[in-house]
Amino acid sequence: KSQPIMKLFSTIIVSSCLATQAFGVTPVVSKGLSKPALVTHKSPLRQKNVADVSPLFRDPTITRGGAIPGLQAYSDALDKKPITMKALTSLVGWFLGDLLAQLFIAGGPVDYKRLATLSFFGFIYHGPSGHYFYNWLDDKVPGTDAIPVFSKVAIDQIIWCPIFMSVFFTYLGLVNGDSLATIGAKIKNDLFTACQGSWKVWPIVHLINFKFVSNKWRIPYINAIQIAFNMFLSLLGSKK
């Protein structure tokens, strides 16, 4: 039992590092180039013209392989239709999280009803609710200094986490046709376990999130890590 848990948390750590590299950390200028590939030390996703400075949008004449195809179009779509794009991003994140959980943690075969149920939850609730919650949080607690950042992490984990987990278990119960009493018992039995799992991962992730990642990119950044964390949630949510 401990081996799958170790694999899961190792995956979460790797996902966190990769997502941070992509969405928030300050780039390093290469000393071996006459013209630097990255032109500023300010966090790339705080820039207006992110394509000019982010490691994800390197100059194809300098960097072998060029920029990642479609990423600028995705960035533009986040500006034009933020709720829709964040909902679709969460759909993909939850789809991949549960698929990987079923294949590599549970050992298969794939339960397509469960896969569709969790993917739809990402689309209908995780993406849209995250959009409004983080907009509200950034508005009420502005800034990236230590006090605002730690305050946001505390609010996210102490208040938002139990609410989110309760909605998650309620949604699964309603989809499965469970009675309100059964749903209540599920929340009572598993809510604290779910929150404990969150507290082991997300405080560090959100310290990076609230310090370095702009509001626009919070949901994509979170989903990059949540693919691994959703493996834990999908297993917990399917537990009888």
Disulfide bonds with the S-S distance in Angstrom:
none
